[in-house]
């Protein structure tokens, strides 16, 4: 928990949630740059840094940013759990619109396009797809291949009809917050369960292509994540297909 300034925005219309884990190398520059680019956003907003189990100076840097910028809020989970950190950020978000981003992306072009769709009522949930037509995935080939394999597994296991679940997303908070609360899976697959449950609940979904160019290698090695991801897919099958 951070020592938050008392003059933070009282009624943000937009909440940006960014899970962070061992990000001391890029955190300050990424947040300062994001806030600078958000000056053109004519909406009051809050930026929730959902820290989870960092062992470097991430928490200190995040708290320093919160003291410097009233719109920055730090929440620390105390254990490495991306999904639980993201979920808690969503449940605590106060904005009408919620944007879920990644610290190594901070894609304000996605923010702008997604908010336009939400504000005009064309969708209630927008997913940034790395694999649909028009997308540009500039990550290493193994990372792109892993995304394709995961999407295939999710389609088989849960009947998911889209092209991507993990990464950039935006939604109107009202129809989605209870869906987030009902999600049973944490860690890597919380984001996937959220998207799949929203789709199955009839939330108006729209995918838009995004360009993905990461600022640093993943904080957790791809192959170290495979066993937990496979276990997560099995749990997700039970949660979606069996328990509903």
C-alpha positions in Angstrom: 0.0 0.0 0.0 1.4 3.4 -0.9 1.2 6.8 0.8 -1.2 8.4 -1.6 -1.5 12.2 -2.0 -4.8 13.6 -0.9 -5.4 15.5 -4.1 -5.8 12.5 -6.4 -8.8 12.7 -8.9 -12.0 12.3 -6.9 -14.1 11.0 -9.8 -12.0 9.5 -12.6 -14.0 8.7 -15.7 -11.2 6.4 -16.9 -9.2 3.8 -14.9 -6.0 2.4 -16.4 -4.7 -0.8 -14.7 -1.1 -2.0 -15.2 0.2 -5.1 -13.4 3.9 -4.7 -12.5 6.4 -7.2 -11.4 10.2 -6.5 -11.1 10.0 -3.5 -13.5 12.6 -1.2 -11.9 14.4 -0.9 -15.2 11.5 0.7 -17.1 8.8 1.6 -14.6 9.6 5.3 -14.1 10.2 6.1 -17.7 7.1 4.2 -18.9 4.8 5.9 -16.4 6.1 9.4 -16.9 5.8 8.9 -20.7 2.3 7.5 -20.4 1.2 10.5 -18.2 2.8 12.9 -20.7 0.9 11.3 -23.6 -2.3 11.3 -21.6 -2.3 15.1 -21.4 -4.3 15.0 -24.6 -7.0 12.8 -22.9 -9.7 15.2 -22.0 -11.0 12.9 -19.2 -10.1 12.7 -15.5 -8.3 9.4 -15.0 -6.6 7.2 -12.4 -3.6 5.0 -13.1 -3.5 1.9 -10.9 -0.1 0.2 -10.7 -1.0 -3.3 -9.6 2.3 -4.5 -8.1 2.6 -8.3 -7.4 5.5 -9.8 -5.5 8.5 -7.7 -6.9 11.9 -8.4 -5.3 13.7 -5.3 -6.8 13.0 -1.6 -6.3 9.7 -1.7 -8.2 7.6 -0.9 -5.1 9.8 2.1 -4.1 9.7 3.5 -7.6 6.0 3.1 -7.8 5.4 4.8 -4.5 7.7 7.7 -5.5 5.6 8.1 -8.7 2.4 8.1 -6.6 3.7 10.9 -4.5 4.7 12.8 -7.6 1.5 12.3 -9.6 -1.9 12.4 -7.9 -3.5 10.2 -10.5 -1.1 7.3 -9.8 -2.4 4.7 -7.3 -0.2 1.8 -6.1 -1.7 -1.5 -4.9 0.7 -4.2 -3.8 -0.4 -7.8 -3.6 2.7 -9.2 -1.9 3.1 -12.3 -4.1 3.8 -12.9 -7.8 0.3 -13.3 -9.3 -0.4 -11.3 -12.4 -4.1 -12.4 -12.6 -5.0 -11.7 -9.0 -3.3 -8.3 -9.2 -5.2 -7.4 -12.4 -8.5 -8.7 -10.8 -8.0 -6.6 -7.7 -7.3 -3.6 -9.8 -10.5 -4.1 -11.8 -12.5 -4.5 -8.6 -11.0 -1.3 -7.1 -11.2 0.8 -10.3 -13.6 3.8 -10.0 -13.8 4.9 -13.6 -16.8 4.3 -15.9 -14.3 2.9 -18.5 -11.4 0.5 -17.6 -8.3 0.1 -19.6 -6.0 -2.9 -19.0 -2.5 -2.3 -20.3 1.0 -3.7 -19.9 4.0 -1.7 -18.6 6.1 -2.7 -21.6 3.4 -1.6 -24.1 1.5 1.5 -22.7 -0.3 1.7 -26.0 -2.2 5.0 -26.0 -3.3 4.4 -29.6 -5.2 1.4 -28.4 -6.6 3.5 -25.5 -7.8 6.2 -27.9 -9.5 3.7 -30.3 -11.0 1.6 -27.6 -12.4 4.5 -25.7 -14.0 5.8 -28.9 -15.8 2.5 -29.4 -17.0 2.4 -25.7 -18.1 6.0 -25.7 -20.1 5.7 -28.9 -21.8 2.5 -27.7 -20.4 0.3 -30.4 -19.1 -2.1 -27.8 -19.0 -2.7 -24.1 -15.7 -4.7 -24.2 -12.8 -4.1 -26.6 -10.0 -6.6 -27.0 -6.7 -5.7 -28.6 -5.9 -8.7 -30.8 -2.3 -9.6 -31.7 -3.4 -12.2 -34.3 -6.3 -10.8 -36.3 -6.0 -9.3 -39.7 -4.3 -5.9 -39.5 -2.4 -6.7 -36.3 1.4 -6.5 -36.1 3.1 -8.8 -33.6 6.8 -7.9 -33.5 7.7 -10.1 -30.6 10.1 -13.0 -31.0 8.6 -15.8 -33.2 8.3 -18.2 -30.2 6.2 -15.7 -28.3 3.9 -15.2 -31.3 3.6 -19.0 -31.8 2.8 -19.4 -28.1 -0.1 -17.0 -28.5 -1.5 -18.9 -31.5 -1.2 -22.2 -29.6 -2.9 -20.7 -26.5 -5.8 -19.3 -28.5 -6.3 -22.7 -30.1 -6.3 -24.4 -26.7 -8.9 -21.9 -25.4 -11.2 -22.4 -28.4 -11.1 -26.2 -27.9 -11.4 -26.1 -24.1 -14.0 -23.3 -23.7 -15.6 -22.7 -27.1 -14.0 -19.2 -27.2 -14.8 -17.6 -30.6 -12.3 -14.7 -30.7 -8.7 -14.4 -31.7 -7.0 -13.2 -28.5 -7.6 -12.9 -24.8 -4.4 -11.8 -23.2 -2.9 -8.3 -23.2 -4.7 -5.0 -24.1 -8.3 -4.7 -23.3 -10.9 -2.0 -22.4 -14.4 -2.2 -21.2 -17.3 -0.4 -19.6 -17.0 -1.2 -15.9 -20.7 -1.7 -15.1 -21.4 -4.8 -17.1 -18.0 -6.4 -16.5 -17.1 -5.9 -12.8 -19.3 -8.7 -11.5 -18.0 -11.0 -14.2 -14.5 -10.3 -13.0 -15.6 -11.0 -9.4 -16.9 -14.4 -10.5 -13.7 -15.5 -12.2 -12.0 -18.5 -10.6 -8.6 -18.6 -12.3 -5.7 -16.4 -11.3 -2.1 -16.0 -12.6 -1.7 -16.0 -16.4 -5.2 -17.1 -17.3 -7.4 -14.7 -15.3 -7.4 -12.3 -18.3 -8.5 -15.2 -20.6 -11.3 -16.3 -18.2 -12.5 -12.7 -18.0 -12.7 -12.3 -21.8 -14.3 -15.7 -22.3 -16.9 -15.2 -19.5 -17.8 -11.8 -20.9 -18.3 -13.3 -24.3 -20.5 -16.1 -22.9 -22.5 -13.6 -20.8 -23.5 -11.7 -24.0 -21.4 -8.6 -23.3 -21.0 -6.7 -26.6 -17.4 -7.6 -27.7 -15.3 -6.1 -30.4 -11.7 -7.0 -31.3 -9.4 -4.4 -32.9 -5.9 -5.1 -34.3 -2.9 -3.8 -32.3 0.8 -3.5 -32.9 2.9 -5.3 -30.2 6.5 -4.2 -29.7 7.7 -5.0 -26.2 10.2 -2.7 -24.5 12.0 -5.6 -22.7 12.0 -9.4 -22.6 9.2 -11.1 -20.5 9.8 -10.9 -16.7 9.1 -14.7 -16.5 10.7 -17.0 -19.1 8.2 -18.4 -21.6 9.0 -22.1 -21.0 8.9 -21.7 -17.2 5.2 -20.6 -17.6 4.1 -23.7 -19.7 3.3 -26.1 -16.9 1.2 -23.6 -15.0 -0.5 -22.4 -18.1 -1.5 -26.0 -19.1 -2.9 -26.6 -15.5 -4.7 -23.3 -15.9 -6.3 -24.3 -19.1 -7.5 -27.5 -17.5 -9.0 -25.5 -14.6 -10.6 -23.1 -17.0 -12.2 -26.0 -18.9 -13.8 -27.1 -15.6 -14.7 -23.5 -14.6 -16.4 -22.7 -17.9 -17.7 -26.0 -19.3 -18.6 -27.8 -16.0 -19.3 -25.2 -13.4 -20.5 -22.5 -15.9 
